Amino acid sequence: MPEDWISVRGIRAFGYHGATVRERTQGQVFEADVGLCLELAGASLTDRLADTVDYADVCLRVERILGGRPCRLLEAVAGRMADELLSAYPQVNRVAVRLRKPAVARTLGTGAVEVELNRSREAENTGR
């Protein structure tokens, strides 16, 4: 079985996620990269959007979660994204979500602070 991927990188949105009161009241920009594993042979032959995943819609879903109900942990926000993408696109077998807090990374003097989650439809059906 081929392993085809659609990747959308650098999705940015303002949100209020964080472990500190300051993060939850002042907010900050979050950045996300997502990868969707699905069969793309059909779309490569038909050249029809209906035979793939609309990455504009992927961006809107991720932005809505980043700007939505606050979580204390990046892990929880990334988990919401992974669950939403698997639920929204039944043709997707696996998702990879990488979520960053650029402002915190600068405060800590690092290049990046991020969480990466990888989820599969099989794991979703078995309760992970």
Secondary structure, DSSP 8 states (H G I E B T S, - for coil): ----EEEEEEEEEEE---SSHHHHHH-EEEEEEEEEEE--HHHHHH--GGGS--HHHHHHHHHHHHTSS--S-HHHHHHHHHHHHHHH-TTEEEEEEEEE-HHHHHHHT-S--EEEEEEEHHHHHTT-
